[in-house]
Every structure is written in C-alpha cells, then in structure tokens.
Amino acid sequence: MTTTDPRWTDANGREIDEEDRGLVYDVRTLVDRRRVLGLFGGVSAAALLAACGSSSGSTGAASSSTSSGASASDSSSAGGLTEVPDETAGPYPGDGSNGVNVLDDSGIVRKDITSSFGSSTTRAEGVPLTVRLTVRDTATGDALTGAAVYLWHCTADGNYSLYSQGFENENFLRGVQEVDASGTATFTTVFPGCYSGRWPHIHFEVYGSADDATTSGPIVKTSQIALPAETCSAVYATTGYEASVANLAGTSLAADNVFGEDGGIHQIASMAGDAASGYTASLTIGV
C-alpha cells in the first residue's frame, strides 16, 4: 500500500507536488544525504531549514545569503550546478596581492605540495591528504578544461609558509595544477590544522589556464574549502595536531567569519579514508 509522506502534505492532508516543495525540500534532501558524513559540524538541520522559511508548502523563491552577499537563487544555474561563493583570499595568499608572489617562481606548478621548492626542501608533516577539485561551468555543467587551480593552506600547527614567523623562507603547502580532461585538479598534501578564530579550511584560486596563474593573469574564482567536523576531530586526535583540539572546540561552521552565513553548504568537501592511512577530500567547484 502506498502512503503519503506527512512532511509533504498540507493542512487538509493533500499531498504537495514535488516542484512546489521549494528550497526546504532541497535542503532536507541535502541534509539527509550528508548527515551520515557529519559534514555540517555545528550547523543543525533545523537551523538550515529555519533559515529557509517556516512553510514547507511555499512556492516563493527563498533567498539564502552566501558569504559573498549573493543569494542562493543568484548563484544557481538552470542546470542545477551551484556556483561556489566568492571568499576572501585571506592575509597569506602568496599571489602578489599581499606582499610576496610565489606564483611566478619556477616549480610552483606541481601536484605534490608537501615540500618547499627552490632553496629549501623542508617537508611539511601531517596526516596525508589528497585534494581533488573539479571545476565546472555553472552555465553548461561542463568541465572547465584548460583551467588551473592554485591551492594553499596552513601547516598542522596553523602556520603559513612565506608569512608566519620562522616560515618566511618556506613555500610548502602551495601549488598550481592544471585540470585534467574531467576538469579535476589533484594535489597531494597534509591535513591542515585548526588555528584560533577560523574553522579548518583550504584556500584556492581558479584561473583560466596555468599560464594565467603563473603570470598574474585574471582570477576566475577565489574561495575556500571547509573540512568536515568528524574528519577534523579524527585527525586532530593524532600526534602533531595537539593545538588544534582546543581551537576546534572553540569554533564552529556557524560561527566562522567565512562559512558562517550558510554553514559552508556549497564548500564542504566530501571525505574518504581515515586518519591512519590518509584522506581524500573532493569538491566540485561551480564557476
């Protein structure tokens, strides 16, 4: 016998058409799919649904602010691929916008970013992490072939190469990769630590080509990847991440000054692996 889901009936018991369920339905669906992975950290499903409006039967265009100030409806394409919000590059970009420029250095185009290149070969230590970023055009859904990604993040103890005291002569945990035929750029690195005041994250810039990335060409997209709470907790229980335990406990996705407006819903990586053997973080970037 077929039964009607009571979540999608109106006050008279009539079933609401799927196309009329609106953003609440979309968010509930996304929450159901991601709950098992613990991706939302401190952001509850109830808080997300409350932000979308109190009526599940509303057909109005619910507007949800992103970190860049645009609404969710502004960033979604007709094909269903959502544009990743624009975010700050932060104070340690290494792209010439705040002091040093590592992008014009020979050796910056590389897959493995765990070691410095040039005059230093110091290696950053930590739980192994592979980052896979797939860049797609929101207008067509197609892979943005020919594009390149510049990726950077902090060490296990929260320091940034080129900037942090004692790390000025290091350039590890930074690199550029051209995407493959599927639009994916892959980096080998270590899991970043959590420093005071920020949720664990990874920075990236998308360029039209590797040549643009290494010659101060135009930036297509600047944003950040949020790392899931469950994975962070597992990593930070290992040696080398001691300071991250208290820092993670003192923040949340909801309180973060970058991800806080929408809980990083379009920026949370999907994770595979474990703390013993390493993780793979994957995210599709709509631009």
Number of C-alpha atoms within 10 A of each C-alpha: 2 4 5 11 9 11 12 18 16 13 8 6 10 11 15 18 11 10 9 14 19 19 24 21 19 12 16 15 11 13 20 11 11 13 13 8 15 14 25 24 21 15 19 14 16 11 13 19 19 12 15 19 16 10 14 19 22 15 12 12 11 15 15 18 15 24 20 14 13 14 15 19 14 14 18 16 16 11 10 12 20 23 22 25 27 19 20 14 18 11 11 21 27 21 18 13 12 13 13 14 15 18 23 15 12 10 13 22 22 15 18 19 23 24 18 22 18 13 9 12 13 14 15 19 16 23 21 20 23 20 24 20 22 21 26 23 18 22 16 13 17 14 21 24 19 15 24 28 30 27 23 27 25 25 23 25 17 17 19 25 24 21 19 14 10 11 13 12 16 23 28 27 24 32 25 28 23 25 23 17 11 13 22 26 22 23 26 18 27 24 31 29 28 28 22 16 14 18 29 28 22 17 21 23 22 25 24 19 21 21 16 16 26 21 11 15 13 12 15 15 20 19 21 27 24 25 25 23 21 14 20 22 15 13 27 24 13 14 10 15 21 16 16 24 19 13 18 21 12 14 19 22 26 20 17 16 13 24 26 17 18 20 26 27 22 20 21 22 22 17 20 14 13 15 19 11 9 16 20 20 22 19 19 22 26 24 21
